[in-house]
Amino acid sequence: AADGGCFAVSATSTTNASFERALVVEGIQAWSDSGDQLTSLPTHLLGGTLLRTSKDALTPGASVAVTAAGSDCRLYVVVEASRGGGAPGRDGGLIRALAADARWLAEAACAPSCGAMDCTWAVFSALAARDVPVVLPPVAAAEACVLLVAVPVVVGSFAVSLASNSNASYDRLAVVAEGVVAWRDRDHRYIGMPKYLLGGVLFQGPYKDVPEGTVLTVRPNARSRVYAIVERSSGGGLPNTLPAAGWKQEAGAPRWHDTPTMVTFGRSCAAGCALSLPPTQGSSVVLSIVVVPISSVPVAPVEVSYCFSADAAQQMSPQYPELEMLGEGARWDLEGRLLTKVPLWMQGAAYLPTSAAFGASGPPAGTIFSVRAAPPSVVYVIVEEQRDGGAGRFGGLLPEALPAAGWEKRAEAPEAGMRSQLAVYAKRVSARECLSLPPLKEAGAVLGLVVKVDMDAFDATVETSGGLEFQRADFQETVIAWSDTQFRYTWVPTPMTPGILFRGPHSTTPSGTVVYISASGACRVYVIVEVEYKGGMARDGGFLQSLARAGWRVEATAPSWNDTKSVMKVLSIRASEGSELALPPTLGEAVFSVVVVNIASSPDRLADEMKQSFRAWDSEGLEGIRREDLDALLAAACPAVDAKGRAALLADADPHNIGKINYAEFMGKVLFASPSPS
């Protein structure tokens, strides 16, 4: 084990296979007894540790345990997925086992090349906490071509915010324990606390003094369960409105006096997504909010890694400190200078100054910083642009490397004393994806890495009743269709792009599985399902009938994949912002995928969706809609717009108070800001 935060990793096997450690570089020998080399390596793997064994060391029944010391790490498992001529890969059964395990994340586009050019490789990864072994599923078949790579990471902690649209304040937090104080303005304490709430974050708001119409919005930086504890008789209408909004009543609730008057409702919330409670009714509301992070997730809220070239790795032993929270007075360098005038849009984010990891010498040339976050995020790099009137210590990232890699300079930047002029560059990254900076060209850079939840990004999540993890990828032609095969969608209908593909196992999703879908904004959800198999039985999981009964519409076109005997069909439905959609339980074998498309991805897309909604209300085909019907439609489609906001829109759309609105004109005003026809 390593001391002082220095990283080390080891592997053991139930079959006593031996592992040696090697620095991952382009062209490294993949196995100890083979000349095959790893090439086309993803940037964020360079400088990691290859746990190298012989090519045939992992025989059936072998199980490998990997343990990190000195730092957490991300463990990558690279498995042969297919060979030339369409022959199955020698994966030892690991692909199917890893795809079905919620702890493992399928890496969408980070497979290296190894050996024969016509082989393809699948990559899975898991977060390994320091000193806690990660055990791979046992090898189930002969000929397992497997590679293991460990990359040390600095992990950010769980954080959650709660916003209120009224003057009710919820800025006081406490960790849930037996006897915790329930509200900020009373000494009442919760007793009989259910186990599922222990260790969660309690927002201590006012007791009863909650204005009517208060909407509370929770946003965690990791997948969480949000709980609303309300009093049955003084719950502000929430005991009725929460179930109608998709919240589930939980077993048990805490008490704050002898009589059990409280009830708890819960709902899952994806990383970075906002979850709003319905507006409160009345002015006397007894309410508490608790947020509990879900522990079995494949990605930490924030992960930062830094890897090195072979020469640099021999020269130093970096530290792996905890991420800090960026704010006024955050440390900048080892000269004792602190950051001031930090822009508000950066404050509260996860922050790593290079001085904390590398000391006075700074990072060596060739260092590669990479960031991965559970929610969609904006990554900022604070660089020293100038120092004492000359070039700053920016490690060769300026003036060209960062802009050439798509990083955009921001107008504002913190300050760090008179000697330095700082600059901030930013780039967005999707949920769970890895973003790497260009390699440092010069040693001694003074940098700061900042990671903050992207409030403006659209994101969607898929969860299942059995904990099965669905991979995510951009939905485009030739995308891999399922998590445990190399089958690909060979044609993609235009209306389903740009979309997020969620892919589970090809045909082994357990019967009875319920799939839950949620998104940060209004969206259209598509289910691609097999409806015919020539010469055999269609594996539709019952979706063709059950989704149609639930009001899903059948689309005119559907994607195809490698098997020409299989015929797919697409059904879709629109989901409003903040809603959670549950598919009917699967029945028997199911070959299906889920695609989620942001309906606000373009004005044309949004206009098309709204036209479909208007036509459903306009049963007589009069091209108009009653004012009260439009108000109800807007309330359902845009829950973030309150009654006053809707009233303003409707007044503008119906200035003469006729009571009927032409929806083509309305969309022109709202979506395209075009004037009404004269």
C-alpha positions as CSV (number, residue, x, y, z in Angstrom):
1,A,0.0,0.0,0.0
2,A,1.1,3.5,-0.7
3,D,1.5,6.2,1.9
4,G,0.9,10.0,1.7
5,G,-1.7,9.8,-1.1
6,C,0.6,8.1,-3.7
7,F,-1.2,5.7,-5.9
8,A,-0.6,1.9,-6.2
9,V,-2.8,-0.9,-7.4
10,S,-2.7,-4.7,-7.2
11,A,-4.7,-7.6,-8.6
12,T,-5.3,-11.2,-7.4
13,S,-7.1,-14.1,-9.0
14,T,-8.9,-17.1,-7.6
15,T,-6.8,-19.2,-10.1
16,N,-3.5,-17.7,-8.8
17,A,-2.8,-15.8,-12.1
18,S,0.1,-13.4,-11.6
19,F,-0.2,-9.7,-12.6
20,E,2.6,-7.2,-13.3
21,R,2.1,-3.5,-13.4
22,A,3.1,-1.4,-16.4
23,L,2.6,2.2,-17.4
24,V,0.0,2.6,-20.2
25,V,1.6,4.2,-23.2
26,E,0.9,4.0,-26.9
27,G,2.1,0.6,-28.3
28,I,2.5,-1.1,-24.9
29,Q,2.7,-4.9,-24.8
30,A,-0.8,-6.1,-24.0
31,W,0.0,-9.5,-22.4
32,S,3.2,-10.8,-20.9
33,D,3.4,-13.8,-23.3
34,S,2.2,-12.1,-26.5
35,G,3.6,-9.5,-28.9
36,D,0.2,-7.8,-29.3
37,Q,0.3,-4.1,-28.7
38,L,-2.3,-1.6,-27.5
39,T,-2.7,1.2,-29.9
40,S,-5.2,4.1,-30.6
41,L,-5.4,4.5,-26.8
42,P,-8.0,7.0,-25.5
43,T,-6.3,10.0,-23.9
44,H,-7.7,9.4,-20.4
45,L,-6.0,6.0,-20.3
46,L,-2.5,7.2,-21.1
47,G,-0.4,7.1,-18.0
48,G,-2.7,4.6,-16.2
49,T,-1.5,1.3,-14.8
50,L,-1.9,-1.9,-16.9
51,L,-2.4,-5.0,-14.8
52,R,-0.7,-7.3,-17.2
53,T,-1.0,-11.1,-17.2
54,S,-0.6,-13.9,-19.7
55,K,-3.1,-14.0,-22.5
56,D,-4.7,-17.3,-21.4
57,A,-4.4,-16.8,-17.6
58,L,-8.1,-16.2,-16.9
59,T,-9.6,-19.7,-17.3
60,P,-13.2,-20.6,-16.6
61,G,-14.1,-19.9,-13.0
62,A,-11.4,-17.3,-12.5
63,S,-12.4,-14.2,-10.7
64,V,-10.2,-11.1,-10.3
65,A,-10.1,-8.7,-7.4
66,V,-8.4,-5.3,-7.9
67,T,-7.5,-3.1,-4.9
68,A,-6.3,0.5,-5.1
69,A,-4.2,2.2,-2.4
70,G,-3.4,5.9,-1.9
71,S,-6.3,7.1,-4.0
72,D,-9.6,6.0,-5.5
73,C,-9.3,4.8,-9.1
74,R,-11.4,4.1,-12.2
75,L,-10.9,0.5,-13.2
76,Y,-11.3,-0.2,-16.9
77,V,-12.0,-3.8,-18.2
78,V,-11.2,-4.2,-21.9
79,V,-12.8,-7.3,-23.4
80,E,-12.6,-8.8,-27.0
81,A,-16.2,-8.3,-28.4
82,S,-15.9,-9.7,-31.9
83,R,-13.4,-11.1,-34.4
84,G,-13.1,-11.0,-38.2
85,G,-16.0,-12.4,-40.2
86,G,-18.5,-11.7,-37.5
87,A,-17.1,-14.4,-35.2
88,P,-17.9,-13.9,-31.5
89,G,-15.2,-12.4,-29.4
90,R,-13.3,-14.3,-26.7
91,D,-14.9,-12.5,-23.8
92,G,-15.2,-15.4,-21.4
93,G,-18.8,-14.4,-20.8
94,L,-17.8,-11.2,-19.2
95,I,-19.5,-8.8,-21.5
96,R,-23.0,-10.1,-20.7
97,A,-22.1,-10.2,-16.9
98,L,-20.7,-6.7,-16.8
99,A,-23.6,-5.2,-18.9
100,A,-26.1,-6.6,-16.4
101,D,-24.3,-5.2,-13.3
102,A,-25.3,-1.7,-12.2
103,R,-21.9,-1.0,-10.8
104,W,-20.2,-1.1,-14.2
105,L,-20.4,1.7,-16.8
106,A,-20.2,0.9,-20.5
107,E,-17.7,3.2,-22.2
108,A,-19.3,4.4,-25.4
109,A,-16.3,5.4,-27.4
110,C,-13.0,4.6,-25.7
111,A,-12.0,1.1,-27.0
112,P,-8.3,0.8,-28.0
113,S,-7.0,-1.4,-30.8
114,C,-5.1,-4.6,-30.0
115,G,-3.8,-7.5,-32.1
116,A,-5.6,-8.2,-35.3
117,M,-7.1,-5.2,-37.0
118,D,-10.5,-6.9,-37.5
119,C,-11.1,-7.4,-33.8
120,T,-13.3,-5.1,-31.9
121,W,-13.2,-4.5,-28.1
122,A,-15.8,-3.5,-25.5
123,V,-14.8,-1.4,-22.5
124,F,-16.5,-1.3,-19.1
125,S,-15.4,0.7,-16.1
126,A,-16.2,1.0,-12.4
127,L,-15.2,3.4,-9.6
128,A,-12.9,1.6,-7.1
129,A,-12.7,3.2,-3.7
130,R,-9.2,3.1,-2.1
131,D,-8.6,-0.1,0.0
132,V,-11.9,-1.6,-1.1
133,P,-11.5,-4.6,-3.6
134,V,-13.5,-4.5,-6.8
135,V,-14.3,-8.1,-7.8
136,L,-15.0,-8.9,-11.4
137,P,-17.7,-11.5,-12.4
138,P,-16.1,-14.9,-12.8
139,V,-15.0,-16.0,-16.2
140,A,-17.7,-18.3,-17.6
141,A,-16.1,-19.7,-20.8
142,A,-12.8,-20.6,-22.2
143,E,-10.6,-18.1,-24.1
144,A,-11.1,-14.9,-22.2
145,C,-9.1,-12.0,-23.8
146,V,-9.2,-9.4,-21.0
147,L,-7.2,-6.4,-20.2
148,L,-7.3,-4.4,-16.9
149,V,-6.3,-0.7,-16.6
150,A,-6.5,1.4,-13.4
151,V,-6.4,5.2,-13.5
152,P,-6.2,7.1,-10.2
153,V,-8.9,9.7,-9.7
154,V,-9.7,12.5,-7.2
155,V,-13.4,12.2,-6.3
156,G,-15.8,15.0,-5.4
157,S,-18.3,14.6,-2.7
158,F,-22.1,14.6,-2.8
159,A,-23.9,18.0,-2.9
160,V,-27.5,19.1,-3.3
161,S,-29.2,22.4,-3.5
162,L,-32.8,23.4,-2.8
163,A,-34.4,26.5,-4.3
164,S,-37.7,28.1,-3.2
165,N,-39.8,30.5,-5.2
166,S,-41.0,32.2,-2.1
167,N,-39.4,33.7,1.0
168,A,-39.4,30.3,2.8
169,S,-35.8,29.7,3.5
170,Y,-34.2,26.2,3.4
171,D,-30.5,27.1,3.6
172,R,-29.9,25.3,6.8
173,L,-28.8,21.6,6.4
174,A,-28.3,18.7,8.8
175,V,-27.4,15.1,8.5
176,V,-30.4,12.9,9.2
177,A,-30.0,10.9,12.5
178,E,-32.4,9.9,15.3
179,G,-33.3,13.0,17.2
180,V,-32.3,15.5,14.4
181,V,-33.9,19.0,14.7
182,A,-36.7,19.1,12.2
183,W,-37.2,22.8,11.5
184,R,-35.0,26.0,11.6
185,D,-37.4,27.9,13.9
186,R,-38.4,25.2,16.3
187,D,-36.7,22.8,18.7
188,H,-39.0,19.9,17.6
189,R,-37.0,16.8,16.9
190,Y,-37.7,13.8,14.6
191,I,-37.9,10.4,16.3
192,G,-38.6,7.0,15.0
193,M,-36.5,7.8,11.9
194,P,-36.9,5.1,9.2
195,K,-33.6,3.5,8.1
196,Y,-33.9,4.6,4.5
197,L,-33.6,8.3,5.6
198,L,-30.6,7.9,7.9
199,G,-27.5,9.6,6.6
200,G,-29.4,11.8,4.2
201,V,-29.4,15.6,3.9
202,L,-32.2,17.3,5.7
203,F,-33.2,20.8,4.6
204,Q,-34.4,22.5,7.8
205,G,-37.1,25.0,6.6
206,P,-39.7,26.9,8.5
207,Y,-42.3,25.2,10.6
208,K,-45.7,26.0,9.1
209,D,-44.7,29.4,7.8
210,V,-44.6,28.5,4.2
211,P,-46.4,30.9,1.8
212,E,-49.1,29.5,-0.4
213,G,-47.9,28.6,-3.8
214,T,-44.4,27.8,-2.7
215,V,-42.6,25.5,-5.1
216,L,-39.4,23.7,-3.8
217,T,-36.9,22.5,-6.4
218,V,-34.2,20.0,-5.5
219,R,-31.0,19.5,-7.6
220,P,-28.4,16.9,-6.5
221,N,-25.1,16.3,-8.2
222,A,-25.5,12.5,-8.0
223,R,-28.4,10.1,-8.5
224,S,-30.6,10.4,-5.4
225,R,-33.9,9.6,-3.8
226,V,-35.8,12.8,-2.7
227,Y,-38.2,12.4,0.2
228,A,-41.0,14.8,1.3
229,I,-42.1,14.4,4.9
230,V,-45.5,16.1,5.3
231,E,-48.2,16.2,7.9
232,R,-51.4,14.5,6.8
233,S,-53.7,17.3,8.1
234,S,-51.4,20.3,7.5
235,G,-49.5,19.2,4.4
236,G,-50.4,22.1,2.1
237,G,-52.3,19.7,-0.2
238,L,-49.1,17.7,-0.8
239,P,-50.5,14.4,0.5
240,N,-52.8,14.5,-2.6
241,T,-50.7,16.4,-5.2
242,L,-47.4,14.4,-4.7
243,P,-48.9,11.0,-5.7
244,A,-50.5,12.7,-8.7
245,A,-47.1,14.0,-9.7
246,G,-45.5,10.5,-9.6
247,W,-44.2,10.4,-6.0
248,K,-44.6,7.1,-4.1
249,Q,-45.7,6.8,-0.5
250,E,-42.9,5.2,1.5
251,A,-43.2,2.7,4.3
252,G,-42.9,4.5,7.6
253,A,-42.3,8.1,8.5
254,P,-40.6,9.9,11.5
255,R,-42.6,11.5,14.3
256,W,-42.0,14.9,16.0
257,H,-44.4,14.2,18.9
258,D,-46.2,11.2,20.3
259,T,-48.9,10.9,17.6
260,P,-47.8,9.6,14.2
261,T,-49.1,12.4,12.0
262,M,-46.5,12.4,9.3
263,V,-46.3,10.6,5.9
264,T,-43.3,10.3,3.6
265,F,-43.3,10.4,-0.2
266,G,-40.3,9.6,-2.3
267,R,-39.1,10.0,-5.9
268,S,-35.8,9.3,-7.7
269,C,-33.9,12.2,-9.2
270,A,-31.1,11.9,-11.7
271,A,-27.7,13.6,-11.3
272,G,-27.9,17.3,-12.1
273,C,-31.6,17.2,-12.8
274,A,-34.1,19.5,-11.1
275,L,-37.1,17.9,-9.3
276,S,-39.9,20.3,-8.2
277,L,-42.6,19.6,-5.7
278,P,-46.1,20.7,-6.6
279,P,-47.1,24.2,-5.3
280,T,-48.2,24.3,-1.7
281,Q,-51.8,25.1,-0.8
282,G,-52.7,27.3,2.2
283,S,-50.3,29.1,4.5
284,S,-49.8,26.5,7.2
285,V,-47.6,23.7,5.9
286,V,-45.7,21.2,8.0
287,L,-43.0,19.9,5.6
288,S,-39.4,18.6,5.5
289,I,-37.2,17.6,2.6
290,V,-34.6,14.9,2.8
291,V,-32.2,13.9,0.0
292,V,-30.4,10.5,0.1
293,P,-27.7,9.7,-2.5
294,I,-28.0,6.3,-4.2
295,S,-24.8,4.4,-3.3
296,S,-24.7,1.9,-6.1
297,V,-23.9,4.3,-9.0
298,P,-21.1,3.7,-11.5
299,V,-19.9,7.4,-11.5
300,A,-19.0,9.7,-8.6
301,P,-20.4,13.2,-8.6
302,V,-17.1,14.5,-10.0
303,E,-13.9,12.6,-10.9
304,V,-10.6,14.2,-11.9
305,S,-7.6,12.2,-13.1
306,Y,-4.1,13.2,-14.1
307,C,-1.8,10.8,-15.9
308,F,1.8,11.2,-17.2
309,S,4.3,10.1,-19.7
310,A,6.8,7.4,-18.9
311,D,9.5,9.9,-18.1
312,A,7.4,12.1,-16.0
313,A,6.0,9.1,-14.0
314,Q,9.5,8.2,-12.9
315,Q,10.3,11.7,-11.7
316,M,7.5,12.3,-9.3
317,S,4.8,11.0,-7.0
318,P,1.7,13.2,-7.1
319,Q,-0.7,13.5,-4.3
320,Y,-4.5,12.9,-4.7
321,P,-6.2,15.4,-2.4
322,E,-9.9,15.9,-2.0
323,L,-11.7,18.3,-4.3
324,E,-12.4,21.7,-2.8
325,M,-15.4,24.0,-3.2
326,L,-14.6,27.1,-5.2
327,G,-15.3,30.4,-3.6
328,E,-13.8,33.7,-2.5
329,G,-10.4,33.0,-0.8
330,A,-9.8,29.6,-2.4
331,R,-6.1,28.8,-2.6
332,W,-4.3,29.4,-5.9
333,D,-0.6,28.6,-5.6
334,L,2.0,27.7,-3.0
335,E,3.1,31.4,-2.7
336,G,0.1,31.8,-0.5
337,R,-2.0,33.7,-3.0
338,L,-5.8,33.3,-2.9
339,L,-8.4,33.7,-5.5
340,T,-10.6,36.8,-5.3
341,K,-13.4,38.3,-7.4
342,V,-14.5,34.8,-8.3
343,P,-17.4,35.1,-10.8
344,L,-20.7,34.1,-9.3
345,W,-21.3,31.5,-12.0
346,M,-18.2,29.6,-10.9
347,Q,-18.8,29.7,-7.1
348,G,-19.8,26.5,-5.3
349,A,-18.3,24.3,-8.0
350,A,-15.8,21.4,-7.4
351,Y,-12.2,22.8,-7.6
352,L,-8.8,21.3,-7.8
353,P,-5.7,23.6,-7.9
354,T,-2.6,21.9,-9.4
355,S,-0.6,23.2,-6.4
356,A,-2.5,20.8,-4.1
357,A,-1.5,17.8,-6.2
358,F,2.0,18.6,-7.5
359,G,3.5,21.0,-4.9
360,A,6.0,23.7,-5.8
361,S,7.3,21.9,-9.0
362,G,3.9,21.9,-10.6
363,P,2.8,19.2,-13.1
364,P,5.4,17.8,-15.5
365,A,5.3,18.2,-19.2
366,G,3.1,15.5,-20.7
367,T,0.5,15.6,-17.9
368,I,-3.0,14.9,-19.1
369,F,-5.9,16.1,-16.9
370,S,-9.3,14.4,-17.5
371,V,-12.7,15.1,-15.9
372,R,-15.8,12.9,-15.6
373,A,-19.0,13.9,-13.8
374,A,-22.3,12.2,-13.1
375,P,-24.5,15.1,-14.4
376,P,-24.0,17.1,-17.5
377,S,-21.3,19.7,-16.5
378,V,-19.3,22.7,-17.6
379,V,-15.6,22.2,-17.0
380,Y,-13.6,25.4,-16.5
381,V,-9.8,25.7,-16.7
382,I,-8.3,28.7,-14.8
383,V,-4.9,29.5,-16.4
384,E,-2.2,32.0,-15.6
385,E,-2.3,34.0,-18.8
386,Q,0.4,36.6,-17.8
387,R,2.9,36.9,-15.0
388,D,4.9,40.1,-14.2
389,G,3.9,41.4,-17.7
390,G,5.2,38.4,-19.5
391,A,3.9,34.9,-20.4
392,G,2.2,33.1,-17.6
393,R,2.8,29.6,-16.3
394,F,0.2,28.0,-18.6
395,G,2.0,24.8,-19.5
396,G,1.8,25.4,-23.2
397,L,-2.0,25.4,-23.2
398,L,-2.0,28.9,-24.6
399,P,-2.3,30.5,-27.0
400,E,-3.4,27.7,-29.2
401,A,-3.8,24.3,-27.5
402,L,-7.0,25.0,-25.6
403,P,-8.9,27.0,-28.3
404,A,-7.9,24.4,-30.9
405,A,-9.4,21.7,-28.7
406,G,-12.8,23.5,-28.6
407,W,-12.3,25.4,-25.3
408,E,-13.9,28.8,-25.2
409,K,-12.6,31.8,-23.3
410,R,-14.9,33.5,-20.8
411,A,-15.1,37.2,-20.4
412,E,-14.7,37.1,-16.6
413,A,-11.9,35.5,-14.5
414,P,-10.9,35.4,-10.9
415,E,-7.9,37.4,-9.7
416,A,-4.8,36.2,-7.8
417,G,-2.8,39.3,-6.8
418,M,-1.0,42.0,-8.8
419,R,1.6,39.7,-10.4
420,S,-0.8,37.4,-12.3
421,Q,-3.5,37.8,-14.9
422,L,-5.8,34.8,-15.0
423,A,-8.1,33.6,-17.8
424,V,-10.9,31.1,-17.8
425,Y,-11.6,28.6,-20.6
426,A,-14.7,26.4,-20.7
427,K,-16.1,23.3,-22.3
428,R,-19.3,21.3,-21.8
429,V,-19.3,17.6,-21.2
430,S,-22.2,15.2,-21.2
431,A,-23.2,13.1,-18.2
432,R,-20.7,10.3,-17.4
433,E,-18.5,11.1,-20.4
434,C,-14.8,11.8,-20.0
435,L,-13.3,15.1,-21.1
436,S,-9.5,15.5,-21.4
437,L,-7.4,18.6,-21.6
438,P,-4.6,18.8,-24.2
439,P,-1.4,17.4,-22.8
440,L,0.8,20.0,-21.0
441,K,3.7,20.9,-23.3
442,E,5.7,22.6,-20.5
443,A,6.4,21.7,-16.9
444,G,5.4,23.9,-13.9
445,A,1.9,25.0,-15.0
446,V,-0.2,26.8,-12.4
447,L,-3.8,25.8,-13.2
448,G,-7.2,25.3,-11.6
449,L,-9.8,22.8,-12.7
450,V,-13.4,23.7,-11.9
451,V,-16.4,21.4,-12.5
452,K,-20.0,22.7,-12.2
453,V,-23.4,21.2,-13.0
454,D,-24.6,22.4,-16.4
455,M,-28.0,24.0,-15.5
456,D,-28.9,24.6,-19.1
457,A,-28.2,21.1,-20.5
458,F,-30.9,18.6,-21.4
459,D,-30.4,15.2,-19.9
460,A,-32.4,12.0,-19.4
461,T,-32.0,8.9,-17.3
462,V,-33.3,5.4,-17.4
463,E,-33.6,3.2,-14.3
464,T,-35.0,-0.3,-13.9
465,S,-36.9,-2.1,-11.2
466,G,-34.2,-4.7,-10.8
467,G,-31.2,-2.3,-10.9
468,L,-30.2,-3.2,-14.4
469,E,-27.9,-0.5,-15.8
470,F,-28.7,0.9,-19.3
471,Q,-25.8,2.3,-21.2
472,R,-26.2,5.7,-23.0
473,A,-24.9,6.9,-26.3
474,D,-25.7,9.4,-29.0
475,F,-28.3,7.9,-31.3
476,Q,-26.8,7.9,-34.8
477,E,-26.3,5.5,-37.6
478,T,-24.0,2.5,-36.9
479,V,-24.4,3.1,-33.1
480,I,-24.1,-0.2,-31.1
481,A,-27.7,-1.2,-30.3
482,W,-27.3,-3.3,-27.1
483,S,-24.9,-3.4,-24.2
484,D,-23.8,-7.1,-24.5
485,T,-23.5,-7.4,-28.3
486,Q,-21.8,-5.6,-31.2
487,F,-25.0,-5.4,-33.2
488,R,-25.5,-1.9,-34.7
489,Y,-28.4,0.1,-35.9
490,T,-27.8,0.5,-39.6
491,W,-30.4,3.2,-40.3
492,V,-31.9,5.8,-38.0
493,P,-35.1,7.8,-38.6
494,T,-34.5,11.6,-38.7
495,P,-37.2,12.5,-36.1
496,M,-35.3,10.4,-33.5
497,T,-32.1,12.6,-33.8
498,P,-30.5,14.1,-32.0
499,G,-31.4,11.7,-29.2
500,I,-30.0,9.8,-26.3
501,L,-30.0,6.0,-26.8
502,F,-30.4,3.9,-23.7
503,R,-29.4,0.3,-24.4
504,G,-29.7,-2.7,-22.2
505,P,-29.0,-6.4,-22.9
506,H,-29.9,-7.7,-26.3
507,S,-32.6,-10.2,-25.2
508,T,-31.9,-11.1,-21.6
509,T,-33.7,-8.3,-19.7
510,P,-35.6,-10.3,-17.0
511,S,-39.3,-10.7,-17.6
512,G,-41.3,-8.4,-15.4
513,T,-38.7,-5.6,-15.5
514,V,-40.1,-2.0,-15.3
515,V,-38.2,0.7,-17.0
516,Y,-38.4,4.2,-15.5
517,I,-37.6,7.2,-17.8
518,S,-37.1,10.8,-16.6
519,A,-35.7,13.9,-18.2
520,S,-34.7,17.4,-17.2
521,G,-37.0,18.9,-19.8
522,A,-40.0,18.1,-22.0
523,C,-39.1,15.2,-24.3
524,R,-40.4,12.6,-26.7
525,V,-39.6,9.0,-25.6
526,Y,-39.3,6.3,-28.3
527,V,-39.2,2.6,-27.7
528,I,-37.7,0.5,-30.5
529,V,-39.0,-3.1,-30.2
530,E,-38.9,-6.2,-32.3
531,V,-42.4,-7.0,-33.7
532,E,-41.5,-9.8,-36.2
533,Y,-38.8,-12.4,-36.6
534,K,-39.0,-14.3,-39.8
535,G,-39.0,-18.0,-39.1
536,G,-39.4,-17.5,-35.3
537,M,-41.3,-15.7,-32.6
538,A,-41.0,-12.0,-32.2
539,R,-39.4,-10.9,-28.9
540,D,-41.5,-7.8,-28.2
541,G,-41.7,-8.2,-24.4
542,G,-45.4,-7.5,-24.7
543,F,-44.6,-3.8,-25.5
544,L,-46.5,-3.7,-28.9
545,Q,-49.8,-4.3,-27.1
546,S,-49.1,-2.7,-23.7
547,L,-47.7,0.5,-25.0
548,A,-50.5,0.9,-27.5
549,R,-53.0,0.5,-24.7
550,A,-51.2,3.2,-22.7
551,G,-51.6,5.7,-25.5
552,W,-48.3,5.5,-27.3
553,R,-48.4,6.2,-31.0
554,V,-46.9,4.0,-33.6
555,E,-44.3,5.8,-35.8
556,A,-44.2,5.3,-39.6
557,T,-40.5,4.3,-39.7
558,A,-38.1,2.3,-37.6
559,P,-34.4,1.6,-37.5
560,S,-32.9,-1.7,-38.7
561,W,-30.0,-3.7,-37.4
562,N,-27.6,-6.5,-38.5
563,D,-30.2,-9.3,-38.4
564,T,-32.3,-9.0,-41.6
565,K,-34.9,-11.5,-40.1
566,S,-35.8,-9.1,-37.4
567,V,-38.3,-6.4,-38.0
568,M,-38.4,-3.4,-35.6
569,K,-41.2,-0.9,-34.8
570,V,-41.1,2.3,-32.9
571,L,-43.7,3.6,-30.5
572,S,-43.5,7.0,-28.9
573,I,-45.1,9.4,-26.4
574,R,-44.4,12.9,-25.1
575,A,-43.4,13.4,-21.5
576,S,-43.7,16.7,-19.8
577,E,-40.9,18.4,-17.9
578,G,-40.3,16.8,-14.4
579,S,-42.4,13.8,-15.1
580,E,-41.3,10.2,-14.6
581,L,-42.5,7.7,-17.2
582,A,-42.8,4.0,-16.4
583,L,-43.0,1.4,-19.2
584,P,-45.3,-1.6,-18.6
585,P,-43.5,-4.6,-17.2
586,T,-41.7,-6.7,-19.8
587,L,-43.4,-10.0,-20.6
588,G,-41.1,-12.7,-21.8
589,E,-38.1,-12.1,-24.1
590,A,-37.7,-8.4,-25.1
591,V,-35.4,-7.0,-27.8
592,F,-35.8,-3.3,-27.4
593,S,-34.0,0.0,-26.9
594,V,-35.1,3.4,-25.6
595,V,-34.4,6.8,-27.2
596,V,-35.1,10.2,-25.6
597,V,-35.3,13.4,-27.7
598,N,-35.4,16.9,-26.3
599,I,-38.5,18.5,-27.9
600,A,-36.9,21.9,-27.4
601,S,-33.8,20.9,-29.4
602,S,-34.9,23.3,-32.2
603,P,-37.8,25.7,-32.8
604,D,-39.1,23.5,-35.6
605,R,-39.1,20.4,-33.4
606,L,-41.0,22.3,-30.6
607,A,-43.4,23.7,-33.1
608,D,-44.2,20.2,-34.5
609,E,-44.8,18.9,-31.0
610,M,-47.1,21.8,-30.1
611,K,-49.1,21.4,-33.3
612,Q,-49.7,17.8,-32.5
613,S,-50.9,18.8,-29.1
614,F,-53.2,21.5,-30.4
615,R,-54.7,19.2,-33.0
616,A,-55.6,16.7,-30.3
617,W,-57.5,19.5,-28.5
618,D,-59.0,20.9,-31.8
619,S,-61.2,17.9,-32.5
620,E,-63.3,19.9,-35.0
621,G,-60.3,21.1,-37.1
622,L,-61.0,24.8,-36.6
623,E,-57.3,25.7,-36.3
624,G,-58.1,27.3,-32.9
625,I,-58.2,26.4,-29.3
626,R,-60.2,27.8,-26.4
627,R,-58.2,30.0,-24.0
628,E,-58.9,27.8,-21.0
629,D,-57.8,24.7,-22.9
630,L,-54.5,26.3,-23.9
631,D,-54.0,27.3,-20.3
632,A,-54.4,23.7,-19.2
633,L,-52.1,22.4,-22.0
634,L,-49.4,24.9,-21.1
635,A,-49.7,23.9,-17.4
636,A,-49.2,20.3,-18.3
637,A,-46.4,20.8,-20.8
638,C,-44.5,23.6,-19.0
639,P,-44.9,23.1,-15.2
640,A,-42.1,25.6,-14.6
641,V,-44.3,28.4,-15.9
642,D,-46.6,29.6,-13.1
643,A,-50.2,30.8,-13.4
644,K,-49.1,34.5,-13.8
645,G,-46.6,33.6,-16.5
646,R,-49.3,31.6,-18.4
647,A,-51.8,34.5,-18.0
648,A,-49.3,36.9,-19.5
649,L,-48.7,34.6,-22.5
650,L,-52.5,34.1,-23.0
651,A,-53.2,37.8,-22.7
652,D,-50.6,38.5,-25.5
653,A,-52.1,35.8,-27.6
654,D,-55.7,36.9,-27.1
655,P,-55.4,40.7,-26.7
656,H,-59.1,41.3,-27.5
657,N,-60.2,38.7,-25.0
658,I,-62.2,36.7,-27.6
659,G,-61.6,33.5,-25.7
660,K,-60.3,31.5,-28.7
661,I,-56.6,31.5,-29.9
662,N,-55.2,30.6,-33.3
663,Y,-52.4,28.2,-32.4
664,A,-50.4,28.9,-35.6
665,E,-50.2,32.6,-34.6
666,F,-49.5,31.7,-31.0
667,M,-46.6,29.5,-31.9
668,G,-45.2,32.2,-34.2
669,K,-45.2,34.6,-31.3
670,V,-43.9,32.3,-28.6
671,L,-41.4,30.2,-30.6
672,F,-40.2,32.4,-33.4
673,A,-41.0,35.9,-32.1
674,S,-42.7,36.7,-35.4
675,P,-45.4,39.3,-35.7
676,S,-49.0,38.2,-36.1
677,P,-50.4,38.3,-39.6
678,S,-52.3,41.6,-40.2
